[in-house]
Amino acid sequence: MSQSGTTASQASADLLPDSLFAWVFEATATGNAWGGWLVADSQDYALGATLVTAFGRYTITGEEERGLDLSALGLVEGDVRVEWYRDGATGQFLITRAGSGASAGLGGLGSEVDAVWTSSGWMPFGRGGAEQASVPTDMRFSWIFEADSGDRLWGTLLGSSLEYGVGDTLRTAFGRYRILSEEALAPGDPTLGARGEVRTTRYFDAGTRSEYATRSEGGAPSGGAGLGSELDQVWNGFGWVWVGQGGAQQADIQFSVYEWVFEANSGDRYEGSMFANALRHQAGDIIATGFGRYVILSESAYGAVEVVPDGTLYLKRYFDAGSATWLDSHGFSALRAPSTGRFLGNEEDQVWDGDNFDRVGRGGAWQADIERYSVYIWRFEADSGDRYEGSMFASSALHAKGDVITTAFGRYVIEDEFVYGTAEVVPDGTLYLKRYFDAGSATWIDSYGYSVLRAPSTGRFLGNEEDRVWDGDGFDRVGRGGAWQADVEGYSVYIWRFEANSGDRYDGSMFANAILHEKGDVITNGFGRYVIEDEYFYGTAEVVPDGTLYLKRYFDAATGSWTDSYGYSVLRAPSTGRFLGNEEDRIWDGDGFDRIGRGGALQSDLEGFSVYIWRFEADSGDRYDGSMFANATLHAKGDVITTGFGRYVIEDEYFYGAAEVVPDGTLYLKRYFDAATGSWTDSYGYSVLRGPSTGRFLGNEEDRVWDGDGFDSIGRGGALQSDFEGFSVFIWRFEADSGDRYEGSMFANAARHERGDTVTTAFGRYVIEDEYFYGAAEVVPDGTLYLKRYFDAGTSTWVESYGYSVLRGPSTGRFLGNEEDRVWDGDTFDNIGRGGALQSDFEGFSVFIWRFEADSGDRYEGSMFANAALHDRDDIITTAFGRYVIEDEYFYGTAAIVPDGTLYLKRYFDAGTSTWMDSYGYSVLRGPSTGRFLGNEEDRVWDGDSFDRIGRGGVWQADIEPFG
């Protein structure tokens, strides 16, 4: 297609009819697109015609024929308008600056120039795709800093997609940063922080060839101004040291402690540690000798201080494979000293082998041979069925687990063997006969020598053991391979119950000869029967007389209740009489003692009381509840008793027993429900005085409750009822017409507002966000207000009120429309409240990130703390020597933490040497530059042999001395 290039003067002479052509430009590489309309002769273009540029193509998508020349109407041929822009990467339609209401070019397609708004400011586009805008994407970059020393540091950086790409490098005076990867972050990503945020995760020290986690481990930012601002710490073995700032801070670790083991070909081994240069070994190293090998188990960085000579060795303990025994070395455990010799292969120490010291070490050339003893666990099984058991301390070579030694009366079995060690702590063959089993009584008995005297048996080695046990009336000798055996008498404890024909029953226990009864025996008489429930063999000692009885408790079938016997539960004594049929005790029947026992000849008849759980339901909707102690026959669960004001309901009944612990009919009125306020209140008598209500039996109960301003009597079958006052806590906000808002809470009568209520004033409106019913107590005056925080629309900032956050008190005034508090606006306090009549206007400050580009090619950069209205991102301020560019702006808040216009000149780039240098004032003194506001900044950098002043809008520049 042809391209119109008509100028305004030509248009006045061209009277051909014009058309408005709709067009679209589509960029080839990026997918960006924009479109609008064009004024041209109707004959110049056809629908669908295209125009290709180096960056994409235009397409005519529509035509409106006007039938006349439009120049008389102010629309000259070649006038290009842009109506929209779409970002190809995100699919977003972006706002154009000029819009279709203003010309973007007069030279036809390819002459248009406009701009779109992004988070980075206005970005130009047009000229046939020669200029294109894109939406910067928040990215997380992973990076490595490779120091010239060989050390390395890893971390992440939050920044714009326009800042870096994978493989990009950034050189400092101490090394270089390299971008390893990049990850796009969605706008709502919870890990998204401020651009420039740096985190550091791990550090590699070249001297020790080891990696270390940083102190933050990437869990918190270590810098906020991009690469070079990071500052973290690593542990060097004895303290935290700084790392970061482009290699200006590095760790230095020179010595290590090595844990090692020597594994001898014989199976023996020994282990220790060595203090040596960090370059000497590393974990996993293996060093072979003619007798075995060393293995480096671990390496721990110690530090730069050579606290003991390089190669110092500690041989700590030795393992003898023959005896499976570990022994501490004499030098390390007793003398607390290093071994003789330095470096592996020269270690030397000594261990005790049981009767003298053996030298060990020198790469396995010296090894130890240990003597050892075992503890044998044995038992003797007699042919009679009796058996006894014990232990023996003897040489480890004497027996093995499972050995059997036969005698004329039975056999010994070696049940287990435990290697003790090298020390002969008692004479070889020492025996302990611990306990004896009598087959006739199925009883185990501890031996007298072992359990009482705590001594070994007489004789040494199996076959010579001798001790004694109590057989019930004297000591019997046992041992000597079964030649001596015991015969034991025994007693049992019998658990029994008596089941009376009347349905009553009682139970207890009896101490008697083990052959008298068996479990399951039944003994019947004229009143019922005894049942032997269980038998527990007690032993050989007659600790109480044979046949002693304990009658423990009695069950009354009429009341379904158990009662403890007086003799057993109170006197802790046996019943009178011995052997079943002679038992006798007594129980309390409610008003006196009844005798029980003698095979059911003596039985009891109990009176009973219950605790009734009840509620009263008033016809008004109110209700109250409680409990009553009364005769068990008075009511049943589910009973309903009606009065002139409502009804009682018996919710449950719990049988208490025979004891009248409080007077019959005693009432407890526990709590009251007020239907109007939907709230429960504890009664005064029950919750405070901890006492029963006045009156006895239902219909006579009386107590009182607090209604909010006084006590109301309640009870007497609903004749006395209460009427509560109620208060709520209202959560509210005020929305000012100006866009400001503030919020708080109010304690007031529950009937005053409801959730969702709106109250309008001349300056805005109150909205009741929520209501929480509090109760009847007026804990603060009705209408008390708390104004908690204020939102300033101009700065989009929330500020807490002084009265609530500092004084912890309510605002002045009561009820909405009278609230008043104050907030700090940045330089003074502003009064706020009274239905929006009092509003605040905050001062706001920003941190501006800027750079100065000198005409010479040099540049320097920094930041400035100043009024948020002073600059915008991408502002350019030109001086006689170059220009300032505002790279970014971060709103800080209302506090002027440093003077307005404070400048930090951070680093300087010398074009002649392509070198970045940190400024002296910022990197060393940690202070701002002299002067305030751009054009007045001043600092200095080292040029190789002296300091050069830099700044003042490029008036002062540095010239770096290069070194070959």
Buried (B, 14 or more C-beta within 10 A) or exposed (E): BEBBBBEEEBBEEBEEEBBBBBBBBBBEEBBBBBBBBBBBBBEBBEEEBEBEBEBBBBBBBEBEEBEEBBBEEEBBBBBBBBBBBBBBBEEEEBEBBBBEEEBBBBBBBBBBBBBBBBEBBBBBBBBBBBBBBBBBBBBBBBBBBBBEBEBBBBBBBBBBBEBBEEEEEBEBEBBBBBBEEBEEBEEEEEEBBEBBBBBBBBBBBBBBBBEBBBBBEBEEBBBBBBBBBBBBBBBBBEEEBBBBBBBBBBBBBBBBBBBBBBBBEBEBBBBBBBBBBBEBBBBEBEBEBEBBBBBBBEBBBBBBEBEBEEBBBBBBBBBBEBBEBBBBBBBBEEEEEBBBBBEBBBBBBBBBBBEEEBEBBBBBBBBBEBBBBBBBBBBBBBEBEBBBBBBBBBEBEBBEEEBEBEBEBBBBBBBEBEEBBBEBEBEEBBBBBBBBBBBEBEBBBBBBBBEEEEEBBBBBEBBBBBBBBBBBEEEBEBBBBBBBBBEBBBBBBBBBBBBBEBEBBBBBBBBBEBEBBEEEBEBEBEBBBBBBBEBEEBBBEBEEEEBBBBBBBBBBBEBEBBBBBBBBEEEEEBBBBBEBBBBBBBBBBBEEEBEBBBBBBBBBEBBBBBBBBBBBBBEBEBBBBBBBBBEBEBBEEEBEBEBEBBBBBBBEBEEBBBEBEEEEBBBBBBBBBBBBBEBBBBBBBBEEEEEBBBBBEBBBBBBBBBBBEEEBBBBBBBBBBBEBBBBBBBBBBBBBEBEBBBBBBBBBEBEBBEEEBEBEBEBBBBBBBEBEEBBBEBEBEBBBBBBBBBBBBBBEBEBBBBBBEEEEEBBBBBEBBBBBBBBBBBEEEBBBBBBBBBBBEBBBBBBBBBBBBBEBEBBBBBBBBBEBEBBEBBBEBEBEBBBBBBBBBBEBBBEBEBEBBBBBBBBBBBEEBEBBBBBBBBBEEEEBBBBBEBBBBBBBBBBBEEEBBBBBBBBBBBEBEEEE
